Each structure stands twice: as structure tokens, then as C-alpha cells.
Amino acid sequence: MSLNETKIDLLKDIGLDENTVFPNLDFMSEGETRFLRDLRINLKNTLGSQNINLKEAYLIATAIAANEGHKQLTNAFLNYAKQNGASEAENAEALACASTLAVNNVFYRFKHFIKGSNENYQSMPAGVKMNVMMNPVLGKELFELMSLAISAVNGCESCVNSHEESVRKMGSSEARIFDTIRLASIIRGLCVALN
């Protein structure tokens, strides 16, 4: 199979028109990088995890694509999530989770970075509303798992530690957490490839 065929199959796999122009993807195809095959295999493997069902996987993928600002992938994953049983409210909450974590990851990353040089910030109240986190439509465990994935992508160490601990306390296995992070990393790579 040629790399151009792999590119076309990858686009079909994620529900995007094979004629859509993605300069990075086209450049990789023309440059004959084997990464395209790896990307397609990695995507299939992470979406087919035994520890995350397809609905959950596509909701997490939606949140990561939204976090990365990739509209076409976000819409494609929203459609796949819906096809796999996600309600409009669940899809909306995946987007809300990405937006909420865009706020939290910046705020708590700052507090983490500045810790040690100025302790005054640590005792200041956040003053940031996060009601969506209290009783999520997705359920607390999946919302926390999604929050963990986004925090890992955004590089917020304190958020990663907090969400990982929370998810484990809710009964998530380390394998489920690990597969979620693998999925998030592949979706982030896909977002870069499809620019």
C-alpha cells in the first residue's frame, strides 16, 4: 500500500473527505514518511482499547481535538461519539471540559511554577467557577478521566497529579488511565498531522 493510500484511508477512518487539503499530511505523504502508517495503526489501536469503550474514546478524542483547536477533527469525533451512543448533552460536556481545563491548566500551572518563589499565591482563592465539574452529565469518573487527559496534553503537572489520584479513588484501573493518556497523545499527534 502506498503512503498516499494510507493517507486516504486515515482520512476515511476519521470521517474526513479524502480530498481535504492538510498541508502537513500531504507533505508527509509526498515525503514518504512511514509515520503515516504508524499514526493510522496507533489511532486504531487506541480507539479499540479494551479499557475504554468507543463512546468514551470518541468523547475523549473530541475533548482533545477541541483543546487543540482543530475544528474538523472535533466535528468528526463529535459525529462518531454520537454514532456510538453519546447524547447531545454528553458531546456538549466534552467541549465544556476542554474549555474548563483550558482555564484550570493555565491557572494551576502558574501556581505550580511560582510555588517556592512566592508562597502568597498558594493561599489566594482561585475565584474561578467550575460548576460543570461538580455533577457532570458524563459521570464524575469519565469527566475526571477526560480532565486528566487534557491536563496531560497541556502539561499541567499539579492538575495531572490531582486528576490521576481522583480517578484512581473512583475505581479506575491504571490500565484504563494509561490507555486514556495513550489516546490523548495519539489525538494530539493527529491534530498536528492534520494541519
Buried (B, 14 or more C-beta within 10 A) or exposed (E): EEBBEBBBBBBEEBBBEEEEEBEEBEEBBEEEBEBBBEBBEBBEEBBEBEBBEBBBBBBBBBBBBBBBEBEBBBBBBBBBBBEBEBEEEBBBBBBBBBBBBBEBBEBBBEBBEEEEEEEEEEEEEEEEEEEBBEEBBBBBBBBBBBBBBBBBBBEBEBBBEBBBEBBBEEEBEEEBBEBBBBBBBBBBBBBEBBE
